[in-house]
Amino acid sequence: MATTPEEDDEHPVEPARSAEEVRTRHASNREAWNEAAGSYRRRLDQDIAALRAGKSTLRPQERANLGDLRAWCRRAIHLQCASGQDTLSLWLEGAAEVVGIDISDVHIENACRKGEALGAPATWYRCDVLEAPAALDGTADLVYTGGGAINWIQDLDSWARTVGRLLKPGGVLHLLDDHPFLCVFEADDGNLVLRDSSYLDAAVASKGWPASYIPELSGDTHGQSWKYEQQWPISAVVMAVQRAGLILDFLGEHREGYWDIFPGVPKSVLRNLPLTFSLMARKPAAK
Ligand SMILES: C[S@@+](CC[C@H](N)C(=O)[O-])C[C@H]1O[C@@H](n2cnc3c(N)ncnc32)[C@H](O)[C@@H]1O
């Protein structure tokens, strides 16, 4: 029997058009991420042990962009911090204190447990990034967003304005994420094939997770929550950051990925693509 798009596990949607629609989609993403964060919980002890051993999860490109955090970063605020591994890595790398914000209750519980186990100078907030607490305004030397972040945000201008209000004058936004161009491809039996998806404005509702990321939620999607993703082309990111009053300092496109996004596709093919991009922007210093 044929299915309607809404019955399929993945179907295109229009980009969110109102604040209400943004809130509704983010609320659904909260449920979906609570389900997914269970897999992070299962490796909590292992993750704590790695941090205790001084193993940072920051990627080489992030290190190259950020330089020695000891020299300039008192407070780092990590937006969409998940279970806090990258957040606590920022502390290992030299930030004097770290703040993690995430919409998922389970992720924030995981992050609290890690922070306590390590006695780290870390504070955690469970909330939508767009509702980051006003108490944090103007306090960040660094606002950091790890991989797989901005595609979950349905209103990029509000996101960029939030970044702007959290930063101190002179503070820096750092973003490294999947390259949005990748959304036009999928892996099919070891080949990279074009899918019916627009680089410019693809928005999608889906259930289930990639097997290379959360295997236990990749098969039967029955009972799973809908999740909503929006692809933001590089130009949309740069312009949102600029409209929020930040000054672009760096934009890079990189061969190096950080997860198995196209399982089975040979490295010799992938090395011709920009798997990630990174951006740094600065809040103007106070006059
Ligand atoms: C792919 S994960 C980030 C993974 C992380 N970089 C890591 O290495 O573990 C995306 C995160 O964004 C969070 N998230 C999604 N929408 C959000 C929102 N509107 N506000 C805050 N967090 C959000 C999810 O709960 C999830 O933890």
Ligand as a Chemical Component Dictionary entry (heavy atoms), coordinates in Angstrom:
data_LIG
# 
_chem_comp.id                   LIG 
_chem_comp.type                 NON-POLYMER 
_chem_comp.pdbx_formal_charge   0 
_chem_comp.three_letter_code    LIG 
# 
loop_
_chem_comp_atom.comp_id 
_chem_comp_atom.atom_id 
_chem_comp_atom.alt_atom_id 
_chem_comp_atom.type_symbol 
_chem_comp_atom.charge 
_chem_comp_atom.model_Cartn_x 
_chem_comp_atom.model_Cartn_y 
_chem_comp_atom.model_Cartn_z 
_chem_comp_atom.pdbx_ordinal 
LIG C1  C1  C 0  24.408 16.252 17.281 1  
LIG S1  S1  S 1  24.111 16.756 18.926 2  
LIG C2  C2  C 0  25.573 17.613 19.328 3  
LIG C3  C3  C 0  26.622 16.620 19.539 4  
LIG C4  C4  C 0  27.812 17.177 20.215 5  
LIG N1  N1  N 0  28.493 18.146 19.387 6  
LIG C5  C5  C 0  28.718 16.033 20.582 7  
LIG O1  O1  O 0  29.807 15.926 20.069 8  
LIG O2  O2  O -1 28.290 15.206 21.390 9  
LIG C6  C6  C 0  22.982 18.107 18.797 10 
LIG C7  C7  C 0  22.554 18.608 20.156 11 
LIG O3  O3  O 0  21.712 19.747 19.968 12 
LIG C8  C8  C 0  20.753 19.750 21.001 13 
LIG N2  N2  N 0  19.670 20.655 20.571 14 
LIG C9  C9  C 0  18.870 20.513 19.493 15 
LIG N3  N3  N 0  18.056 21.579 19.384 16 
LIG C10 C10 C 0  18.361 22.417 20.410 17 
LIG C11 C11 C 0  17.865 23.681 20.827 18 
LIG N4  N4  N 0  16.892 24.304 20.163 19 
LIG N5  N5  N 0  18.407 24.252 21.931 20 
LIG C12 C12 C 0  19.387 23.610 22.642 21 
LIG N6  N6  N 0  19.892 22.412 22.284 22 
LIG C13 C13 C 0  19.390 21.818 21.181 23 
LIG C14 C14 C 0  20.362 18.284 21.130 24 
LIG O4  O4  O 0  19.743 17.978 22.343 25 
LIG C15 C15 C 0  21.728 17.621 20.973 26 
LIG O5  O5  O 0  22.351 17.448 22.202 27 
# 
loop_
_chem_comp_bond.comp_id 
_chem_comp_bond.atom_id_1 
_chem_comp_bond.atom_id_2 
_chem_comp_bond.value_order 
_chem_comp_bond.pdbx_ordinal 
LIG C1  S1  SING 1  
LIG S1  C2  SING 2  
LIG S1  C6  SING 3  
LIG C2  C3  SING 4  
LIG C3  C4  SING 5  
LIG C4  N1  SING 6  
LIG C4  C5  SING 7  
LIG C5  O1  DOUB 8  
LIG C5  O2  SING 9  
LIG C6  C7  SING 10 
LIG C7  O3  SING 11 
LIG C7  C15 SING 12 
LIG O3  C8  SING 13 
LIG C8  N2  SING 14 
LIG C8  C14 SING 15 
LIG N2  C9  SING 16 
LIG N2  C13 SING 17 
LIG C9  N3  DOUB 18 
LIG N3  C10 SING 19 
LIG C10 C11 SING 20 
LIG C10 C13 DOUB 21 
LIG C11 N4  SING 22 
LIG C11 N5  DOUB 23 
LIG N5  C12 SING 24 
LIG C12 N6  DOUB 25 
LIG N6  C13 SING 26 
LIG C14 O4  SING 27 
LIG C14 C15 SING 28 
LIG C15 O5  SING 29 
# 
